[in-house]
Amino acid sequence: MPTYVFRCVKCGEEFERIMTVAEREKARPACPACRGRKVKPVLGGFFAKTSRKS
């Protein structure tokens, strides 16, 4: 499952959540520091993990 990074608008805390793409579409995660619901996704890089050796 993908790991998504969010930043709280209220307190500025950055946190990660592991969730499916379907969960991400409808989820509004709460900030673990202040419990605020106003969070924005942080865009970042990603990598694909495969079973084949490079």
MISE-855120 format. One record per residue (C-alpha): residue number from 1; z, y, x; residue in three letters. Coordinates in steps of 0.25 Angstrom, whole numbers, plus 5000, padded with zeros to 4 digits. Each point is the difference from the previous one (the first is absolute). Example, Ala and Ser with C-alpha at 12.3 -4.5 7.8 and 13.67 -1.06 7.14 Angstrom:
% residues 2
<r><numar>1</numar><pz>5031</pz><py>4982</py><px>5049</px><badren>ALA</badren></r>
<r><numar>2</numar><pz>4998</pz><py>5014</py><px>5006</px><badren>SER</badren></r>
This chain:
% residues 54
<r><numar>1</numar><pz>5000</pz><py>5000</py><px>5000</px><badren>MET</badren></r>
<r><numar>2</numar><pz>4997</pz><py>5014</py><px>5005</px><badren>PRO</badren></r>
<r><numar>3</numar><pz>5011</pz><py>5009</py><px>5005</px><badren>THR</badren></r>
<r><numar>4</numar><pz>4999</pz><py>5014</py><px>4994</px><badren>TYR</badren></r>
<r><numar>5</numar><pz>5007</pz><py>5013</py><px>5006</px><badren>VAL</badren></r>
<r><numar>6</numar><pz>5006</pz><py>5011</py><px>4991</px><badren>PHE</badren></r>
<r><numar>7</numar><pz>5006</pz><py>5013</py><px>5002</px><badren>ARG</badren></r>
<r><numar>8</numar><pz>5010</pz><py>5006</py><px>4991</px><badren>CYS</badren></r>
<r><numar>9</numar><pz>4997</pz><py>5014</py><px>4995</px><badren>VAL</badren></r>
<r><numar>10</numar><pz>5014</pz><py>5004</py><px>4997</px><badren>LYS</badren></r>
<r><numar>11</numar><pz>5007</pz><py>4996</py><px>5013</px><badren>CYS</badren></r>
<r><numar>12</numar><pz>4988</pz><py>4996</py><px>5010</px><badren>GLY</badren></r>
<r><numar>13</numar><pz>5005</pz><py>4986</py><px>5002</px><badren>GLU</badren></r>
<r><numar>14</numar><pz>4989</pz><py>4990</py><px>5005</px><badren>GLU</badren></r>
<r><numar>15</numar><pz>5001</pz><py>4986</py><px>4995</px><badren>PHE</badren></r>
<r><numar>16</numar><pz>4992</pz><py>4987</py><px>4999</px><badren>GLU</badren></r>
<r><numar>17</numar><pz>4997</pz><py>4991</py><px>4988</px><badren>ARG</badren></r>
<r><numar>18</numar><pz>4993</pz><py>4986</py><px>5000</px><badren>ILE</badren></r>
<r><numar>19</numar><pz>4993</pz><py>4998</py><px>4987</px><badren>MET</badren></r>
<r><numar>20</numar><pz>4987</pz><py>4995</py><px>4995</px><badren>THR</badren></r>
<r><numar>21</numar><pz>4988</pz><py>5009</py><px>4997</px><badren>VAL</badren></r>
<r><numar>22</numar><pz>5003</pz><py>4999</py><px>4985</px><badren>ALA</badren></r>
<r><numar>23</numar><pz>5014</pz><py>5003</py><px>5001</px><badren>GLU</badren></r>
<r><numar>24</numar><pz>4996</pz><py>5013</py><px>5009</px><badren>ARG</badren></r>
<r><numar>25</numar><pz>4991</pz><py>5005</py><px>4989</px><badren>GLU</badren></r>
<r><numar>26</numar><pz>5011</pz><py>5001</py><px>4989</px><badren>LYS</badren></r>
<r><numar>27</numar><pz>5013</pz><py>5001</py><px>5009</px><badren>ALA</badren></r>
<r><numar>28</numar><pz>5008</pz><py>5012</py><px>5002</px><badren>ARG</badren></r>
<r><numar>29</numar><pz>5010</pz><py>4996</py><px>5011</px><badren>PRO</badren></r>
<r><numar>30</numar><pz>5013</pz><py>5007</py><px>5001</px><badren>ALA</badren></r>
<r><numar>31</numar><pz>5004</pz><py>5007</py><px>5013</px><badren>CYS</badren></r>
<r><numar>32</numar><pz>5011</pz><py>4991</py><px>5007</px><badren>PRO</badren></r>
<r><numar>33</numar><pz>5008</pz><py>5013</py><px>5005</px><badren>ALA</badren></r>
<r><numar>34</numar><pz>5000</pz><py>5009</py><px>4988</px><badren>CYS</badren></r>
<r><numar>35</numar><pz>4995</pz><py>4991</py><px>4988</px><badren>ARG</badren></r>
<r><numar>36</numar><pz>4989</pz><py>5010</py><px>4998</px><badren>GLY</badren></r>
<r><numar>37</numar><pz>4988</pz><py>4995</py><px>4992</px><badren>ARG</badren></r>
<r><numar>38</numar><pz>4990</pz><py>5011</py><px>5005</px><badren>LYS</badren></r>
<r><numar>39</numar><pz>4994</pz><py>4993</py><px>5012</px><badren>VAL</badren></r>
<r><numar>40</numar><pz>4986</pz><py>5001</py><px>5007</px><badren>LYS</badren></r>
<r><numar>41</numar><pz>4993</pz><py>4990</py><px>5008</px><badren>PRO</badren></r>
<r><numar>42</numar><pz>4999</pz><py>5002</py><px>5015</px><badren>VAL</badren></r>
<r><numar>43</numar><pz>4986</pz><py>4996</py><px>5005</px><badren>LEU</badren></r>
<r><numar>44</numar><pz>4999</pz><py>4992</py><px>5012</px><badren>GLY</badren></r>
<r><numar>45</numar><pz>4992</pz><py>4989</py><px>5007</px><badren>GLY</badren></r>
<r><numar>46</numar><pz>5000</pz><py>4986</py><px>4997</px><badren>PHE</badren></r>
<r><numar>47</numar><pz>4996</pz><py>4987</py><px>5006</px><badren>PHE</badren></r>
<r><numar>48</numar><pz>4995</pz><py>4987</py><px>4995</px><badren>ALA</badren></r>
<r><numar>49</numar><pz>5006</pz><py>4987</py><px>5004</px><badren>LYS</badren></r>
<r><numar>50</numar><pz>4991</pz><py>4988</py><px>5001</px><badren>THR</badren></r>
<r><numar>51</numar><pz>5003</pz><py>4985</py><px>5004</px><badren>SER</badren></r>
<r><numar>52</numar><pz>4988</pz><py>5000</py><px>5010</px><badren>ARG</badren></r>
<r><numar>53</numar><pz>5002</pz><py>5004</py><px>5015</px><badren>LYS</badren></r>
<r><numar>54</numar><pz>4992</pz><py>5012</py><px>5005</px><badren>SER</badren></r>
